[in-house]
Amino acid sequence: MSRVLVAGATGYVGGRLVPRLLDEGHEVRCLVRTPGKLERATWHDQVEVTKAEVGTVDASALAGCDVAIYLVHGIGDGDDWVQKEVRDAVHFREACEAAGVSRLVYLGGMGVDNGTLSDHLASRHAVGRALAAGSLPVCELRAAVIIGSGSASFEMLRYLVEVLPVMVTPKWVSTTSQPIAISDVLDYLLTATDVEAPLNGVFEIGGPDVVSYAQLMALYAEVAGLRRRRLIPVPVLTPRLSSHWVGLVTPVPASLARPLVDSLVNEVVVHDHTTIETLGAPKRTLREAITLALGRTRDGDVETSFTAADLQPFRPYATDPSWAGGTELEDRRSRTTTASPDAVYAALCRLGGDTGWHAGEWLWRLRGFLDLLWGGPGLRRGRRDPLTLDIGDYVDFWRVEDLRENEFLRLRAEMLLPGEAWLEWTITTKGPVTTLAQSARFKPKGLWGRVYWYGVLPFHAFVFPGLLKGVLAEAENADAQRPTTARPPHGS
């Protein structure tokens, strides 16, 4: 077995490849610019971690490695991302040559070099040429659409089909592609790493099915158990308009959607079939790939997501929820108080039941009544205990999902909703000041989920500020009634 360097281990493919390399017995060194992201990985203590960027890495960081796998992609990361990708690839290849690396494996994108490629695909090819321009043997694997839970392509497909029963689509829905399962991509990367003689050249990798994007959407709807989706092609929907529409209804931001949508006009199918003779045939059909990806998404078992990449569009979302590939809407508020953390926590633990929700009580009661009419629990359940909470307790139409004494409380909605909802509070202290951060989070399901959120959004102004204020007022009142000698210090 060899020592393998993975550049891009925090990304969608890299995060799945590393544990498989470890299972094969390889020693793995991860080259990343944000090492903290690897701390969440179950395998982080089994690898070497080197903090560096591919465009400035020193040869010493690559010393002792036999194989380097290049999975870095700067799509949409700044105005000059296309030029920067090539510059970074040249520097990385030179560093590999200086360090004595014996071979390079690179995952790029498919497409025919005929002068009509999108910036995204043309850049993928340019990076491959830059890596292959030196003395090292380079195996360039060119993939089409990758189908896997959490991939940008799959999340675009999933949300477009699930949210929109009727879609006004551009002409690119008739473009053909050859999607490939993420598991097959990983198998090809492992094979290219393990073969005894280094491979040199371009190898196109695709699944066994060639489909148009319209057929891909129809197959997804069938696998997901959705009603037939109706597509209305129009010639005037430009890539720019398409990307904004994608950014609106999917978790893929418009800045990333634009280069991806631009690429949909290019046919991406395998033309050179020597890959199967050299590396073997793909194992999963398109239907199997969608079924697996959808199952993992629904089970919350998403190993990696495209949002983990170190790209500018995702940097503001470093604290995304653990489930991947989803749009989350949020109402966040915070207030400070002189009340002690334990008094604030105690006030939170008394919410619901006879205590109520401090503000907009008639709105809470109306929502509970409507929930009962629709077959939900409503507000009639009340509470198990009027003063204390444990994980799993019911609180009106909420359920305690997580809590940490004097620090945190999260309630999950059990009312009937077109999505999933949570209410959570975080208590922090700094000196004599206690801060209570309150967040109402909603993960919409389909178009009606978004309609619901924006429909009730005006009522948030009547409910959530008063809820936060009421909790703190109750905590301050409780602190004021304590004997001075018995009051615990802040932060205790």
C-alpha positions as CSV (number, residue, x, y, z in Angstrom):
1,M,0.0,0.0,0.0
2,S,1.1,3.6,-0.6
3,R,1.0,7.0,1.0
4,V,-1.7,9.0,-0.8
5,L,-2.1,12.7,-0.6
6,V,-5.7,14.0,-1.1
7,A,-6.0,17.6,-2.1
8,G,-9.6,18.7,-1.3
9,A,-10.4,16.2,1.5
10,T,-13.0,18.5,3.0
11,G,-15.0,18.6,-0.3
12,Y,-17.9,16.4,-1.4
13,V,-15.9,13.7,-3.2
14,G,-12.8,14.0,-1.0
15,G,-14.7,13.5,2.2
16,R,-16.0,10.2,0.9
17,L,-12.8,9.0,-0.7
18,V,-10.5,9.3,2.3
19,P,-12.2,6.6,4.5
20,R,-12.2,4.3,1.5
21,L,-8.5,4.8,1.0
22,L,-8.0,4.0,4.6
23,D,-10.1,0.9,4.3
24,E,-7.8,-0.2,1.4
25,G,-4.8,0.1,3.7
26,H,-3.3,3.3,2.4
27,E,-1.7,5.9,4.5
28,V,-3.5,9.2,3.8
29,R,-2.3,12.8,4.1
30,C,-5.0,15.5,3.7
31,L,-4.1,18.8,2.2
32,V,-6.7,21.3,3.3
33,R,-6.9,25.0,3.9
34,T,-9.5,24.7,6.7
35,P,-8.3,21.8,8.9
36,G,-11.1,22.4,11.5
37,K,-13.6,21.0,9.0
38,L,-12.0,17.6,9.3
39,E,-12.6,17.4,13.1
40,R,-16.1,16.3,12.4
41,A,-15.0,13.4,10.3
42,T,-15.0,10.0,12.1
43,W,-11.6,9.3,10.5
44,H,-9.8,12.5,11.3
45,D,-7.4,10.9,13.8
46,Q,-6.4,8.2,11.2
47,V,-4.9,10.7,8.7
48,E,-2.1,13.3,8.5
49,V,-3.5,16.8,8.1
50,T,-1.5,19.5,6.3
51,K,-2.8,23.1,6.2
52,A,-2.0,24.6,2.8
53,E,-3.6,25.8,-0.4
54,V,-2.8,24.1,-3.7
55,G,-1.8,27.4,-5.3
56,T,1.0,28.1,-2.7
57,V,1.8,24.7,-1.2
58,D,5.5,23.9,-0.7
59,A,7.1,20.6,-1.9
60,S,7.9,19.7,1.7
61,A,4.2,19.3,2.4
62,L,4.0,16.6,-0.3
63,A,7.3,14.8,0.6
64,G,7.0,11.0,1.1
65,C,3.7,10.7,-0.9
66,D,3.5,8.2,-3.7
67,V,0.2,9.3,-5.2
68,A,-1.5,12.7,-5.3
69,I,-5.3,12.9,-5.9
70,Y,-6.4,16.3,-7.0
71,L,-10.1,17.1,-6.1
72,V,-9.9,20.9,-5.8
73,H,-12.5,22.9,-7.6
74,G,-12.8,26.7,-7.4
75,I,-16.1,27.1,-9.4
76,G,-17.6,30.5,-8.8
77,D,-14.9,31.5,-6.2
78,G,-14.2,35.0,-7.3
79,D,-14.3,36.8,-10.6
80,D,-11.1,35.2,-11.9
81,W,-11.8,31.7,-10.7
82,V,-11.2,30.1,-14.2
83,Q,-7.7,31.6,-14.4
84,K,-6.9,30.9,-10.8
85,E,-7.8,27.2,-11.2
86,V,-5.2,26.8,-13.9
87,R,-2.6,28.8,-12.0
88,D,-3.2,26.6,-8.9
89,A,-3.0,23.4,-10.9
90,V,0.4,24.4,-12.4
91,H,1.8,25.2,-9.0
92,F,0.5,22.0,-7.5
93,R,2.0,19.9,-10.3
94,E,5.4,21.6,-9.9
95,A,5.3,21.0,-6.2
96,C,4.5,17.3,-6.8
97,E,7.4,17.0,-9.2
98,A,9.8,18.6,-6.7
99,A,8.5,16.3,-3.9
100,G,9.0,13.1,-5.9
101,V,5.4,12.1,-6.2
102,S,5.1,9.2,-8.7
103,R,1.6,9.8,-10.2
104,L,-1.4,12.2,-10.2
105,V,-5.0,11.3,-10.3
106,Y,-7.5,14.1,-11.2
107,L,-11.3,14.2,-11.3
108,G,-12.5,16.6,-14.0
109,G,-15.6,17.1,-16.1
110,M,-16.8,15.5,-19.3
111,G,-17.5,17.3,-22.6
112,V,-16.1,17.6,-26.1
113,D,-13.4,20.3,-26.7
114,N,-15.1,21.9,-29.7
115,G,-15.0,25.5,-28.7
116,T,-18.5,25.6,-27.2
117,L,-17.8,24.3,-23.7
118,S,-19.1,26.3,-20.8
119,D,-16.6,28.1,-18.5
120,H,-17.1,25.4,-15.9
121,L,-16.3,22.5,-18.2
122,A,-13.6,24.3,-20.2
123,S,-11.9,25.1,-16.9
124,R,-12.0,21.4,-15.8
125,H,-10.3,20.5,-19.1
126,A,-7.7,23.3,-18.7
127,V,-6.8,22.1,-15.2
128,G,-6.3,18.6,-16.6
129,R,-4.0,19.9,-19.3
130,A,-2.0,22.0,-16.7
131,L,-1.5,18.9,-14.5
132,A,-0.5,16.8,-17.5
133,A,2.0,19.3,-18.9
134,G,4.9,18.1,-16.7
135,S,6.8,14.9,-16.3
136,L,4.3,13.1,-14.0
137,P,1.9,10.5,-15.4
138,V,-1.6,11.9,-14.9
139,C,-4.9,9.9,-14.9
140,E,-7.7,12.4,-15.7
141,L,-11.1,11.0,-14.9
142,R,-13.8,13.0,-16.7
143,A,-17.3,12.6,-15.1
144,A,-20.7,13.9,-16.1
145,V,-23.5,14.5,-13.6
146,I,-22.6,12.9,-10.3
147,I,-25.7,11.4,-8.5
148,G,-25.3,11.1,-4.8
149,S,-26.8,12.4,-1.6
150,G,-25.5,15.9,-1.0
151,S,-24.0,16.5,-4.5
152,A,-24.8,19.9,-6.0
153,S,-26.2,18.3,-9.2
154,F,-28.4,15.9,-7.2
155,E,-29.7,18.7,-4.9
156,M,-30.5,20.9,-7.9
157,L,-32.4,18.0,-9.4
158,R,-34.1,17.0,-6.1
159,Y,-35.4,20.4,-5.2
160,L,-36.5,21.4,-8.7
161,V,-38.6,18.2,-9.1
162,E,-40.0,18.1,-5.6
163,V,-40.8,21.8,-5.3
164,L,-42.2,22.4,-8.7
165,P,-45.0,20.2,-10.1
166,V,-44.9,22.4,-13.3
167,M,-41.7,23.8,-14.6
168,V,-41.1,26.4,-17.3
169,T,-37.8,25.1,-18.7
170,P,-35.1,26.3,-21.2
171,K,-34.1,24.3,-24.2
172,W,-31.3,22.5,-22.3
173,V,-33.8,20.0,-20.8
174,S,-33.4,18.1,-24.1
175,T,-29.5,17.9,-23.8
176,T,-28.3,14.4,-23.1
177,S,-26.0,13.3,-20.3
178,Q,-24.6,10.2,-18.8
179,P,-25.0,10.5,-15.0
180,I,-22.8,8.4,-12.8
181,A,-23.3,7.2,-9.2
182,I,-20.9,8.7,-6.6
183,S,-20.1,5.1,-5.5
184,D,-18.8,4.4,-9.1
185,V,-16.8,7.6,-9.1
186,L,-15.1,6.5,-5.9
187,D,-14.4,3.1,-7.3
188,Y,-12.7,4.6,-10.4
189,L,-10.6,6.9,-8.2
190,L,-9.5,3.9,-6.0
191,T,-8.7,1.8,-9.1
192,A,-6.6,4.6,-10.6
193,T,-4.8,4.9,-7.3
194,D,-4.2,1.2,-6.9
195,V,-3.2,0.0,-10.3
196,E,0.4,-1.2,-10.4
197,A,1.5,0.8,-13.5
198,P,0.5,4.5,-13.4
199,L,-2.2,5.4,-15.9
200,N,-1.6,8.3,-18.2
201,G,-4.3,10.1,-20.2
202,V,-8.0,11.0,-20.2
203,F,-10.6,8.4,-19.1
204,E,-14.3,9.3,-19.5
205,I,-16.5,7.8,-16.8
206,G,-20.3,7.6,-17.0
207,G,-23.1,5.3,-15.8
208,P,-24.8,2.8,-18.1
209,D,-27.8,5.1,-18.9
210,V,-27.8,8.0,-21.4
211,V,-30.7,10.4,-20.7
212,S,-31.9,13.9,-21.4
213,Y,-32.4,16.2,-18.4
214,A,-36.1,16.0,-18.9
215,Q,-35.9,12.2,-18.7
216,L,-33.7,12.5,-15.6
217,M,-36.3,14.7,-13.9
218,A,-39.1,12.3,-14.8
219,L,-37.1,9.3,-13.5
220,Y,-36.4,11.2,-10.2
221,A,-40.2,11.9,-9.8
222,E,-41.0,8.3,-10.4
223,V,-38.4,7.0,-7.9
224,A,-39.5,9.6,-5.3
225,G,-43.2,8.6,-5.7
226,L,-44.2,12.0,-7.0
227,R,-46.9,12.8,-9.5
228,R,-45.8,13.3,-13.0
229,R,-44.0,16.6,-13.4
230,R,-45.0,18.8,-16.4
231,L,-42.2,20.6,-18.3
232,I,-43.0,23.6,-20.5
233,P,-39.9,24.4,-22.6
234,V,-39.5,28.0,-23.7
235,P,-36.7,29.4,-25.8
236,V,-36.3,32.7,-23.9
237,L,-35.2,31.4,-20.5
238,T,-31.5,32.4,-20.4
239,P,-28.9,30.7,-18.2
240,R,-28.8,33.8,-16.0
241,L,-32.5,33.7,-15.4
242,S,-32.3,29.9,-14.9
243,S,-29.6,30.3,-12.3
244,H,-31.6,32.9,-10.3
245,W,-34.6,30.5,-10.4
246,V,-32.4,27.6,-9.2
247,G,-31.0,29.8,-6.4
248,L,-34.6,30.7,-5.3
249,V,-36.0,27.2,-5.1
250,T,-33.0,25.0,-4.3
251,P,-30.2,25.2,-1.7
252,V,-27.6,25.8,-4.5
253,P,-26.8,29.6,-4.5
254,A,-27.2,31.5,-7.8
255,S,-23.5,32.2,-7.9
256,L,-22.8,28.5,-8.1
257,A,-25.9,27.6,-10.1
258,R,-24.9,30.0,-12.9
259,P,-21.8,28.0,-14.1
260,L,-23.6,24.7,-13.5
261,V,-26.6,25.8,-15.5
262,D,-24.3,27.1,-18.3
263,S,-22.9,23.6,-18.6
264,L,-26.3,22.0,-19.1
265,V,-26.2,23.1,-22.8
266,N,-23.2,20.8,-23.4
267,E,-23.8,17.2,-24.1
268,V,-21.8,15.1,-21.6
269,V,-21.7,11.5,-22.7
270,V,-18.9,8.9,-23.0
271,H,-17.3,8.9,-26.5
272,D,-14.2,6.9,-25.7
273,H,-15.1,3.5,-24.3
274,T,-11.5,2.4,-23.4
275,T,-12.3,3.3,-19.7
276,I,-14.3,0.1,-19.3
277,E,-11.5,-2.0,-20.8
278,T,-8.9,-0.3,-18.5
279,L,-10.8,0.5,-15.3
280,G,-13.9,-1.7,-15.5
281,A,-17.6,-1.0,-16.0
282,P,-19.8,1.1,-13.6
283,K,-21.8,-1.0,-11.2
284,R,-25.0,1.1,-10.6
285,T,-27.8,2.1,-13.0
286,L,-29.2,5.6,-12.9
287,R,-32.4,4.3,-11.1
288,E,-30.3,2.6,-8.5
289,A,-28.1,5.7,-8.0
290,I,-31.2,7.9,-7.5
291,T,-32.8,5.4,-5.2
292,L,-29.7,5.2,-3.0
293,A,-29.2,8.9,-2.9
294,L,-32.8,9.6,-2.1
295,G,-32.9,7.0,0.6
296,R,-29.8,8.4,2.4
297,T,-31.2,12.0,2.1
298,R,-34.5,11.0,3.7
299,D,-32.7,9.0,6.4
300,G,-30.4,12.0,7.2
301,D,-27.5,9.7,6.4
302,V,-25.6,12.2,4.1
303,E,-21.9,11.5,4.4
304,T,-20.7,14.7,2.7
305,S,-22.4,17.7,1.0
306,F,-21.3,20.1,-1.7
307,T,-21.8,22.9,1.0
308,A,-18.7,21.7,2.8
309,A,-16.4,22.9,0.0
310,D,-14.2,25.9,0.7
311,L,-15.9,28.1,-1.8
312,Q,-17.0,31.7,-1.4
313,P,-20.8,31.0,-1.8
314,F,-20.7,28.8,1.3
315,R,-18.5,30.6,3.7
316,P,-21.3,32.5,5.3
317,Y,-22.9,29.2,6.1
318,A,-20.2,27.5,8.1
319,T,-22.7,26.5,10.7
320,D,-25.2,24.8,8.4
321,P,-27.3,22.1,10.1
322,S,-25.9,18.5,10.1
323,W,-28.4,17.4,7.5
324,A,-27.2,18.3,4.1
325,G,-28.7,19.5,0.9
326,G,-31.6,21.4,2.3
327,T,-33.0,24.9,2.4
328,E,-33.5,26.2,5.9
329,L,-35.5,29.4,6.8
330,E,-34.9,31.1,10.1
331,D,-36.2,33.8,12.4
332,R,-33.3,34.6,14.8
333,R,-33.5,37.1,17.7
334,S,-31.5,37.7,20.9
335,R,-31.7,39.8,24.1
336,T,-29.5,40.4,27.1
337,T,-30.5,40.4,30.7
338,T,-29.0,40.6,34.2
339,A,-30.8,37.4,35.2
340,S,-28.7,34.4,36.0
341,P,-28.4,31.6,33.4
342,D,-30.2,29.1,35.7
343,A,-33.1,31.5,36.1
344,V,-33.3,31.9,32.3
345,Y,-33.1,28.2,31.7
346,A,-35.8,27.6,34.4
347,A,-38.1,30.1,32.6
348,L,-37.6,28.3,29.3
349,C,-38.4,24.9,31.0
350,R,-41.8,26.3,32.1
351,L,-43.0,27.3,28.6
352,G,-46.2,25.9,27.3
353,G,-49.0,24.3,29.2
354,D,-50.5,26.7,31.8
355,T,-47.6,29.1,31.4
356,G,-48.3,29.6,27.7
357,W,-46.0,31.4,25.3
358,H,-45.9,34.9,26.8
359,A,-47.1,36.8,23.6
360,G,-49.7,36.4,20.9
361,E,-51.5,33.7,22.9
362,W,-54.6,33.9,20.6
363,L,-52.4,33.2,17.6
364,W,-50.9,30.1,19.4
365,R,-54.4,29.0,20.3
366,L,-55.6,29.5,16.7
367,R,-52.7,27.5,15.4
368,G,-53.4,24.8,17.9
369,F,-57.1,24.7,16.9
370,L,-56.2,24.5,13.2
371,D,-53.8,21.7,14.0
372,L,-56.6,19.7,15.7
373,L,-58.9,20.2,12.7
374,W,-56.1,18.8,10.4
375,G,-55.6,15.8,12.7
376,G,-52.6,17.0,14.7
377,P,-52.0,17.1,18.5
378,G,-53.0,20.8,18.9
379,L,-52.3,22.5,22.3
380,R,-54.3,20.1,24.4
381,R,-51.4,17.8,25.4
382,G,-50.0,20.5,27.7
383,R,-46.9,19.2,29.6
384,R,-45.8,16.2,31.5
385,D,-44.5,18.3,34.4
386,P,-45.1,22.1,34.9
387,L,-41.6,22.9,35.9
388,T,-39.0,20.5,34.4
389,L,-38.2,19.1,31.0
390,D,-36.4,16.0,29.8
391,I,-35.5,14.9,26.3
392,G,-38.6,13.3,24.7
393,D,-41.1,15.3,26.8
394,Y,-44.1,16.9,25.0
395,V,-44.8,20.6,25.3
396,D,-48.1,21.4,23.6
397,F,-47.5,20.6,20.0
398,W,-43.7,20.5,20.4
399,R,-41.3,17.7,21.6
400,V,-38.1,18.3,23.5
401,E,-35.3,17.1,21.1
402,D,-32.2,18.3,23.0
403,L,-31.3,20.2,26.2
404,R,-28.3,21.1,28.3
405,E,-28.9,22.6,31.7
406,N,-28.4,26.3,31.8
407,E,-27.1,26.3,28.2
408,F,-29.5,25.1,25.6
409,L,-33.0,23.9,24.7
410,R,-34.4,22.7,21.4
411,L,-38.1,21.9,20.7
412,R,-39.1,20.0,17.5
413,A,-42.6,20.7,16.1
414,E,-45.1,17.9,16.0
415,M,-47.9,20.0,14.6
416,L,-48.9,19.2,11.0
417,L,-46.6,21.2,8.7
418,P,-45.4,21.2,5.1
419,G,-41.9,20.8,6.4
420,E,-40.0,20.5,9.7
421,A,-39.7,23.1,12.4
422,W,-37.7,23.8,15.5
423,L,-37.6,26.4,18.3
424,E,-34.3,26.6,20.1
425,W,-32.6,28.8,22.7
426,T,-28.9,29.2,23.5
427,I,-27.8,30.8,26.8
428,T,-24.4,32.5,27.1
429,T,-22.8,34.6,29.7
430,K,-20.1,37.3,29.7
431,G,-19.4,38.8,33.1
432,P,-22.7,39.9,34.7
433,V,-24.6,39.8,31.4
434,T,-26.6,36.8,30.2
435,T,-27.6,36.6,26.5
436,L,-30.5,34.5,25.3
437,A,-30.5,33.7,21.5
438,Q,-33.7,32.5,20.1
439,S,-34.1,30.8,16.8
440,A,-37.2,29.5,14.9
441,R,-36.0,27.3,12.1
442,F,-38.1,25.8,9.3
443,K,-37.0,23.2,6.7
444,P,-39.8,23.6,4.0
445,K,-41.0,20.6,2.0
446,G,-41.9,21.5,-1.6
447,L,-43.6,24.6,-2.8
448,W,-46.3,24.6,-0.1
449,G,-43.6,24.7,2.6
450,R,-42.3,28.0,1.3
451,V,-45.8,29.3,0.8
452,Y,-46.5,28.4,4.5
453,W,-43.4,30.1,5.9
454,Y,-43.9,33.3,4.0
455,G,-47.6,33.3,4.8
456,V,-47.0,33.1,8.6
457,L,-43.9,35.4,8.5
458,P,-45.9,38.6,9.3
459,F,-47.2,36.9,12.5
460,H,-43.7,36.3,13.7
461,A,-43.5,40.0,14.7
462,F,-46.4,39.4,17.1
463,V,-45.1,36.1,18.6
464,F,-41.4,35.7,18.7
465,P,-40.2,39.1,20.2
466,G,-42.8,38.8,23.0
467,L,-41.8,35.2,23.6
468,L,-38.2,36.2,24.1
469,K,-39.1,39.2,26.2
470,G,-41.5,37.2,28.4
471,V,-38.9,34.4,29.1
472,L,-36.4,37.0,30.3
473,A,-39.0,39.0,32.3
474,E,-39.9,35.8,34.1
475,A,-36.3,35.0,34.8
476,E,-35.6,38.5,36.1
477,N,-38.6,38.3,38.4
478,A,-37.5,34.9,39.7
479,D,-34.0,36.3,40.5
480,A,-35.4,39.3,42.2
481,Q,-37.5,37.1,44.6
482,R,-34.5,35.0,45.7
483,P,-32.7,35.9,48.9
484,T,-29.5,37.7,48.0
485,T,-27.3,35.3,49.8
486,A,-28.9,32.3,48.0
487,R,-28.6,33.7,44.5
488,P,-25.9,31.8,42.6
489,P,-23.2,33.8,40.8
490,H,-23.4,34.4,37.1
491,G,-21.9,31.6,35.1
492,S,-22.3,29.0,37.9
